[in-house]
Amino acid sequence: MRGGRVAVVGGSIAGCAAALAAARTGADEVVVFERAVGRLQDRGVGLALHNDRYAELEAAGYLDAGMPWVQLARRPWVVREGTVRAGRQIGVLPFPFRSYNWGSLWQELRNRIPDSVDYRTGATVTRVVSGTDGAVVHLADGGEQHFELVVGADGYRSVVRAAMFPDAQARYGGFVAWRGTLPAGRLPSPPEAFPEQDASTVVFPGGHMIVYRIPGPGGHGTDVNWVFYTSPPAADGLRFGGPTNVHPRAMTSELSEHQLGLVNEHFPPYWQEVIHLTPAGTRFVQPMYDMATPHYARGRLAVVGDAASIARPPTGSGAIKALQDAAALERALDTAGSWAEALHSYDAERAPVGRSTVELGRSLGRAQVQETPDWAAMDQQAVERWWQAAGGGNGFGGRALRGR
Ligand SMILES: Cc1cc2nc3c(=O)[nH]c(=O)nc-3n(C[C@H](O)[C@H](O)[C@H](O)COP(=O)(O)OP(=O)(O)OC[C@H]3O[C@@H](n4cnc5c(N)ncnc54)[C@H](O)[C@@H]3O)c2cc1C
């Protein structure tokens, strides 16, 4: 499929990648409608991309070595052991991931969108309506425009998905991620407690925390990113209106005290210090939601990234899934003889990946947060067996990209 007008709703990671895909397949015109004004660099913190998935996406032209990253290699699993400073390692698993700073990854993708793409900021889409020969985008300023294809890259509350499947809503999964970042220069001593290529994982009854280095803002320097998963004090004690991050200022004292209490009770001294040294303004809470839409395309509408499916972050695959969606859409448009054929093959390839990734997120959430094992009794072999049983050996970091 070449030519035609393509709209992309949302200009974050999935939106930038979808705009690249549409431009490369030779669309006559590509317009990105992004609600936010200015840069999106504050959208997130650190994220990790599996080396193999990176290599596929580099070959597909969506990632390259010019995007600042930190190479990680090992994932030690650690429990508290009395006053032993960095705790006791119960096992270590390979962790072949590259870590990124969310803001600089978005900026680098944004920089790679050709000038021919019309990337509009402050442009809110209120609804989309699919017809037989295209779809109409309605804007908050009252405007409306017709396109041959509309791609929804508009995240968890997607208006494009709502037009396709109004019942596909994100559901709260019963636990939260507490996240924070600090400059690597502020790490406590000794340095050997936290080697540079480690994604250290502190485990305790009812949760875990993963910590790894990421490039600093704009790719300058190095930060340390931690994500601490646990259930909130009472599942119904917090009101999460949707899969939105809870800003530091909006965190309840009940939640903060609960989390700090877990840190003081279960974390080895070194890792307690890492939490306490983290500037309070960088800490926030991300409730865990998930959702898989039944199909990735309907009529002249398609969805990519979080608009299509949201898997819980322990899968380490949100950004990979978004970029793979765009790469698969590009291939489908490139090889099909009609819009309908392209969208059918895109859906057939990506909807099962979305569903299985959501399932993996649930399984990893149970194993690592909601139904944790007796960590302290485990050794290397037990850690390996438990990880395989939880599904970690199949799809952690994203599934392989087909057709490459
Ligand atoms: C803090 C944080 C940490 C994360 N950590 C990881 C990680 O470690 N590993 C990983 O793989 N993934 C991680 N993710 C997830 C990953 O970033 C996302 O899965 C990925 O970026 C895909 O997001 P997206 O572009 O589909 O959606 P989003 O980033 O949510 O973007 C949606 C965009 O659409 C725009 N928009 C929404 N509605 C409209 C509208 N009506 N009109 C116009 N524009 C609209 C929004 O302004 C936004 O820019 C993390 C996400 C966050 C927020």
PDBQT file of the ligand as one rigid body, heavy atoms in Angstrom, charges set to zero:
ROOT
HETATM    1  C1  LIG A 501       7.209   5.759  33.972  1.00  0.00    +0.000 C 
HETATM    2  C2  LIG A 501       7.157   4.706  32.921  1.00  0.00    +0.000 A 
HETATM    3  C3  LIG A 501       8.081   3.695  32.942  1.00  0.00    +0.000 A 
HETATM    4  C4  LIG A 501       8.044   2.681  32.003  1.00  0.00    +0.000 A 
HETATM    5  N1  LIG A 501       8.967   1.698  32.075  1.00  0.00    +0.000 NA
HETATM    6  C5  LIG A 501       9.028   0.793  31.090  1.00  0.00    +0.000 A 
HETATM    7  C6  LIG A 501      10.058  -0.219  31.051  1.00  0.00    +0.000 A 
HETATM    8  O1  LIG A 501      10.905  -0.309  31.945  1.00  0.00    +0.000 OA
HETATM    9  N2  LIG A 501      10.114  -1.057  29.995  1.00  0.00    +0.000 N 
HETATM   10  C7  LIG A 501       9.232  -0.947  28.969  1.00  0.00    +0.000 A 
HETATM   11  O2  LIG A 501       9.356  -1.687  27.995  1.00  0.00    +0.000 OA
HETATM   12  N3  LIG A 501       8.228  -0.052  29.008  1.00  0.00    +0.000 NA
HETATM   13  C8  LIG A 501       8.109   0.821  30.027  1.00  0.00    +0.000 A 
HETATM   14  N4  LIG A 501       7.105   1.717  30.042  1.00  0.00    +0.000 N 
HETATM   15  C9  LIG A 501       6.049   1.629  29.040  1.00  0.00    +0.000 C 
HETATM   16  C10 LIG A 501       6.446   2.218  27.747  1.00  0.00    +0.000 C 
HETATM   17  O3  LIG A 501       7.012   3.499  27.912  1.00  0.00    +0.000 OA
HETATM   18  C11 LIG A 501       5.185   2.283  26.898  1.00  0.00    +0.000 C 
HETATM   19  O4  LIG A 501       4.614   1.005  26.852  1.00  0.00    +0.000 OA
HETATM   20  C12 LIG A 501       5.595   2.716  25.512  1.00  0.00    +0.000 C 
HETATM   21  O5  LIG A 501       6.194   3.979  25.587  1.00  0.00    +0.000 OA
HETATM   22  C13 LIG A 501       4.427   2.808  24.583  1.00  0.00    +0.000 C 
HETATM   23  O6  LIG A 501       3.652   3.899  24.966  1.00  0.00    +0.000 OA
HETATM   24  P1  LIG A 501       2.701   4.567  23.917  1.00  0.00    +0.000 P 
HETATM   25  O7  LIG A 501       3.477   5.465  23.013  1.00  0.00    +0.000 OA
HETATM   26  O8  LIG A 501       1.854   3.518  23.318  1.00  0.00    +0.000 OA
HETATM   27  O9  LIG A 501       1.727   5.398  24.863  1.00  0.00    +0.000 OA
HETATM   28  P2  LIG A 501       2.001   6.717  25.699  1.00  0.00    +0.000 P 
HETATM   29  O10 LIG A 501       3.431   6.892  26.011  1.00  0.00    +0.000 OA
HETATM   30  O11 LIG A 501       1.022   6.693  26.809  1.00  0.00    +0.000 OA
HETATM   31  O12 LIG A 501       1.635   7.877  24.686  1.00  0.00    +0.000 OA
HETATM   32  C14 LIG A 501       0.343   8.200  24.291  1.00  0.00    +0.000 C 
HETATM   33  C15 LIG A 501       0.421   9.592  23.686  1.00  0.00    +0.000 C 
HETATM   34  O13 LIG A 501      -0.827   9.901  23.123  1.00  0.00    +0.000 OA
HETATM   35  C16 LIG A 501      -1.177  11.225  23.470  1.00  0.00    +0.000 C 
HETATM   36  N5  LIG A 501      -2.634  11.273  23.462  1.00  0.00    +0.000 N 
HETATM   37  C17 LIG A 501      -3.467  10.572  24.261  1.00  0.00    +0.000 A 
HETATM   38  N6  LIG A 501      -4.729  10.830  23.945  1.00  0.00    +0.000 NA
HETATM   39  C18 LIG A 501      -4.711  11.711  22.918  1.00  0.00    +0.000 A 
HETATM   40  C19 LIG A 501      -5.708  12.351  22.166  1.00  0.00    +0.000 A 
HETATM   41  N7  LIG A 501      -7.012  12.135  22.420  1.00  0.00    +0.000 N 
HETATM   42  N8  LIG A 501      -5.346  13.211  21.182  1.00  0.00    +0.000 NA
HETATM   43  C20 LIG A 501      -4.026  13.431  20.917  1.00  0.00    +0.000 A 
HETATM   44  N9  LIG A 501      -3.029  12.848  21.617  1.00  0.00    +0.000 NA
HETATM   45  C21 LIG A 501      -3.370  12.007  22.598  1.00  0.00    +0.000 A 
HETATM   46  C22 LIG A 501      -0.583  11.434  24.845  1.00  0.00    +0.000 C 
HETATM   47  O14 LIG A 501      -0.381  12.793  25.131  1.00  0.00    +0.000 OA
HETATM   48  C23 LIG A 501       0.717  10.665  24.706  1.00  0.00    +0.000 C 
HETATM   49  O15 LIG A 501       1.780  11.453  24.245  1.00  0.00    +0.000 OA
HETATM   50  C24 LIG A 501       7.068   2.719  30.994  1.00  0.00    +0.000 A 
HETATM   51  C25 LIG A 501       6.126   3.746  30.964  1.00  0.00    +0.000 A 
HETATM   52  C26 LIG A 501       6.178   4.745  31.911  1.00  0.00    +0.000 A 
HETATM   53  C27 LIG A 501       5.178   5.862  31.869  1.00  0.00    +0.000 C 
ENDROOT
TORSDOF 0
